């Protein structure tokens, strides 16, 4: 019985090795091309989005859920149009996502569900699949100022928003009063500066501060529930800011020192009464 030449054995081994390398390359390509969050660990994908400063559209699903493909199509379209966003899939039944499910309180809602999470970790909102559209998702992306307010409120803090145009006299004094108010509150107040000349804030400004004074800084106070509870035009006492932050919606902050106009939208401050800040998710 004749033996196969040794060279033939080497050729066969070479072909097997090449086939194994091809299979490995295909497997790597499939993994690299998988959609963000296709695995179970959504926290890792959210971490990557945060590092890159991108908004995350989190598609919450579970095995067997209906309507996932349609929702994913809408999310992908929003990602394409937003330009600085990514899609993250979150399987709420996966053990690796237990902490996120608890944190965002998404164990019970109907799914598919999409959450909008900004780079600073704040949740800008959520929307069910039957109400999901590309425009609605894009409209939920907050400006920098909105995102800072949301983050503070979701952390249980009140917020002092100082709205002023660039170079307006008295702004530094108002910011100093806010810093002293934060100290008086024991760190329970956050300070957010709203530049009325920033084009990236115009949608937020038009919705809530369209009548803000062009020559006087305005301080709007939100309590820890995200409710607007006071408007101060011009100089303000730190104690008045702290007092306003402790009120519930509908309360009016007391007047400050001489020359202070408190709760006086007609004088230039427009209280964003219709503005609803997402509180703890």
N, C-alpha and C positions, 0 to 999 in steps of 0.2 A: 504493500500500500504506500503510495507516494505521499510525501509530506509537502505541505504548502511552503513555498520559499519564505525564508525569514523576512525578506524585504516586503512580501505581501502582508505578513503579520503587522509589520510596522506601518504599512499604509492603512490597514484597517484601524489600528489604534489611533493613527493621526486623524482619520475621518471621524471617529467617535469623539475625540477631544474637540474637534472643530464644531461638531454638532452640539456638544455640551456648552461651548462658549456662545454659540448662537442662541441657545435656549436661555442662557443667563442674561445675555444682552436684551432679549425680548422681555424677560421678566422685569429687568431694571427699567426699561422704557415704560412698561405698563404702570409701575409704581410711580415713576416720575410724572406720568401724565394723569394720574388719578386726581379727581377734584379735591380741593381743600376740605379737610374734615371728613373725607370718605371713610376714614377709619373711625374708631370709637373715641379717641382722645381729642375732644374739641378744645380743651384748655391749651394744648400745644399750639394749635392754629390761631387761637385768640392771642396768645403771647407773641407769635410772629407778626400778626397784624398790628399789635401795639408797638412793637419795635420799629416797624416801618411807618408808623404814623398813619395807618389806614383805618377807615371805618369798616366794621365787620357787620355784614348782613348774616345773621345766624339763623339758618334754616333748621328748625326743631322738628325732628321726625321720630319714628319708631318703626320696627319691623311690621310690615303689613299695612301701614297707613296709606289711605287713598289720597290721590291728588298731589303727591310729592313731586312727580315729574313736571306737572304744570307750574307748581309754585317755584320749582328750581329754575324753570325757564324765565319766569318774571324776575327772579333774583339775579340771574346771570345778565339779563338785559339792564337792570339797574346798575350792576357792577360796571358794565361796559360804558354806560353813560356817565356815571359818577366820576370815573377817572382815577379816584384814589380810594377805592373800596375793594373788599374781597368777600367771597362767600365762604362761610364756615358751616359745615353740617354738624348737627349735634343730635346724636341718638340718645334720647332720654332714658332708654332702657339699658344702656351700656354702663357697666359698673364704674368704668373710668370717668364717667360724666356725672356721677352721683353728687359731687360737691357743687357743680355748676347748676344742676337741676334744683338743688336746695337753695342756692344763692339767688337764682333768678325766679324761683317759685313757679316752675313750669311743669310740675308733675301732673297737674290736673287739667289745664286748658286743652281745648280741642286742637288737634294738629292736622296738617302742617301749620306751623306758627313761625313768624319771622321776627326776630329781635334786631334792633339797630343799636350797636354798641360802638361808642367812639373811642379813640385811642387812649383817653385818660381813664377809661374804665366805666364811665357813666353809661347808663342805659337810656337812650333817647326815646325809646318807645317800642311797642310790639304791635303786630297786626296779624289777624287770622287770614288764612288762605282765601276764604270767600270774599274778603274785602281787599285782597292784595292786587295792587297795580304798580307799574314801574314809577309813575309820577308820585304816588303816595309814599313809596319807599324813599325816593329822592327828596321829597319834601320833609322827611323826618330827620334828615341829616342836619344837625345843629351847627351854628356858627361857634367860633372859639368861646365867645362870651357865654352863649347858651350852655355849652358843654361844661364850662367851669361852674355855672350856677347849678346845673343838674348834679354834678359830682358832689358839690358841697351839701346840697339838700339830701341826696341819697346817703351821705355820710352822717346825717342827723344834725347838720349845722344850719344856722340862719345865714343869710347872705346880705351884704351891703353892696349894692351896685352903684358905682359912681359914674354917671354918664356926663361926658363933657367933650366939647370940641377941642382940638389941639391948640395949645397956647392960651386957653381961657384963664383969666386971672382968678385966683382963689381956689383952683383945683388942688394944689398941694396942701392948702390948709384943710380942705375937706377930707383929703386922704389921711392927713395926720389925725383928724378927729375920728376917722374910722379905725385907724390903728389903735387909738386909745380905747375906743369902744370894744374892740376885739380883746384887749387886755382886761377890761372891766368884766367882760363876759366869761372870762376864764378860758378863752380859746374856742368858744362855741359859735363864733361868727367868722365867716370867710369874707374877704374883700375881693370884688371883681371890678376891674376898670373897663368901662365901655367907651371906646373911642367913636364918637359920632361921625367922624370923618373917614372911618375905615370902610371901604367899599364892600369888604367881605361880611360886614355886619349889617348891611343895608336892609335885608329882608327882616331881620330881627328888629331893627330900629323902626322901620316903617310900620311894623305890626304893633309895636309897644311904646316907642318913644318918638313918634312922628312930630309931636308938638314940643319936644324938649327945647329948652332955652338955648339960643345960639351963643349967649354971652355969660351964662351962669351955670356952674356945675349943679347937677341934680342927683340926689342920693335916694335910691329906691330900696326899701327894706323888705326882705322876704323872711318869713319865719321858717322854722325847721321843717314845716310841712309843705314848703314851697308856695305859700300864699303871700301875696303882696300886702303888707300891713302898714306901710307908711311911705310918704314922699316928702323929702326936704329939699327946698330950693335954696341954694347958697349955703352960708355957714350953718353949722349944726353942732349942738352939744353932744359929746359922746354918750352921756347918760340917756339922752332922748333916743338915740339909736338903739341902745340896749333895751330900753323900755318898749320901743316899737317892735323889736324882734320877738318879744315875748307875747305879743298880742295874737289873736286869731283873726281870720279874714273879716273885714268890715270895721276893724278898729282903726282909730285915727291917732297918730302920734301927737304928743303935746308940742307946743311951740318951744323954740330954743331961746338963745339969748337975743338981745335986741338986734334987729336987722335980719332975723331968721324968719323965713316963710315956711311953715310946716303944713303938709297936707293941702297944698294950694296948687292944684293942676292948672288953674287959670293963669297963675303967675309964671307958668313955663314948665311945670312938671306934670307929666301925664302918667298916672298910675296904671300899670299894666294889669288891670283887674281881670282881663279875659285870658291872660297868659297862664297856662297850666304847666307847671314843671313836673315831670315824672318824678315821683318820690321813690322810696325803696322798691325795687322790682319784686 
